[in-house]
Amino acid sequence: MRKSPRYPLRSLAAQHARTSFSESRKKALEILASAHAMEESGDRVGAISEYRRAAETDPTCSEAWHDLGLAAEAAEIAIRRDTP
């Protein structure tokens, strides 16, 4: 006889999280590809916006957070360099 889960709602939430995790990761990686293209073309502000969107889409995507930090740091350095 199979026992029912002790916390059925947690089990359902965990199952949904596993399913949507891969979907949100795929979407975040698509957004990251777009952000990389923007950054390579020189659109730093657009790239930062896309990195932020990727991080919001999948908060566990370390690549998005890492690239967002690097782009923000590069933007800050550029601003400091251009400010007298």
Secondary structure, 3 states (H helix, E strand, C coil): CCCCCCCHHHHHHHHHHHHHHHHHHHHHHHHHHHHHHHHHCCCHHHHHHHHHHHHHHCCCCHHHHHHHHHHHHHHHHHHHHHCC
